[in-house]
Amino acid sequence: MIDVLYFAWVRERIGLPRERVETDAATVAELIEELKAREDRYALAFSDLRALRVALDQELSDFSAPLKGVREVAFFPPMTGG
């Protein structure tokens, strides 16, 4: 089981701040494909990966990163400076 957290507009589109997901995915990209196949709201949230960032156990990562040993995956839009 992996805790999946959603922030900002990702949370708004999916309608959840977090959930526990049972997955066989080996990478973040495979996890995203599993989530997209669930419902349209997930497909919409993950439709443009260029507009998303991911953190594994609170460290920035990329979509090809392995999930082995990961406890938490967080999806969020890019941060802007100001």
Secondary structure in CASP SS format (residue, H / E / C, confidence):
PFRMAT SS
TARGET T0000
AUTHOR 0000-0000-0000
METHOD secondary structure of the structure
MODEL  1
M C 1.00
I E 1.00
D E 1.00
V E 1.00
L E 1.00
Y E 1.00
F C 1.00
A C 1.00
W H 1.00
V H 1.00
R H 1.00
E H 1.00
R H 1.00
I H 1.00
G C 1.00
L C 1.00
P C 1.00
R E 1.00
E E 1.00
R E 1.00
V E 1.00
E C 1.00
T C 1.00
D C 1.00
A C 1.00
A C 1.00
T E 1.00
V H 1.00
A H 1.00
E H 1.00
L H 1.00
I H 1.00
E H 1.00
E H 1.00
L H 1.00
K H 1.00
A H 1.00
R H 1.00
E C 1.00
D H 1.00
R H 1.00
Y H 1.00
A H 1.00
L H 1.00
A H 1.00
F C 1.00
S C 1.00
D C 1.00
L H 1.00
R H 1.00
A H 1.00
L C 1.00
R E 1.00
V E 1.00
A E 1.00
L E 1.00
D C 1.00
Q C 1.00
E E 1.00
L E 1.00
S E 1.00
D C 1.00
F C 1.00
S C 1.00
A C 1.00
P E 1.00
L C 1.00
K C 1.00
G C 1.00
V C 1.00
R C 1.00
E E 1.00
V E 1.00
A E 1.00
F E 1.00
F E 1.00
P C 1.00
P C 1.00
M C 1.00
T C 1.00
G C 1.00
G C 1.00
END
